[in-house]
């Protein structure tokens, strides 16, 4: 955010709290739907209700719909820290976007989590 105003008026703590609530709702719903989608076709295959060909089709649809990775450009493992994941996420972005993030992080006050 470049200024204290956006297209809807001044940015306030209340606006940001509402934005965060909406972000949490959207991400939670996307996670719920993605997991349900994957669970449905894996369960159907594991119980013999769909063939391997049908599974491949469903898997293809799943990747088209949700993307290859839950965190774009990052495959995680149990040994990775949150910082490792953020670094890989940032490294998967186009160079110009990475540079913009670095500039913005350099101008933040250092209070709270930087990303």
Buried (B, 14 or more C-beta within 10 A) or exposed (E): EEEEEEEEEEBEEEEEEEEEEEEEEEEEEEEEEBEEBBEBBBEBBEEEEBEEEEBEEBBEEBEEEBEEEEEEEBEBEEEBEEEEBBBBBBEBBEEEEEEEBEEEEEEEEEEEEEE
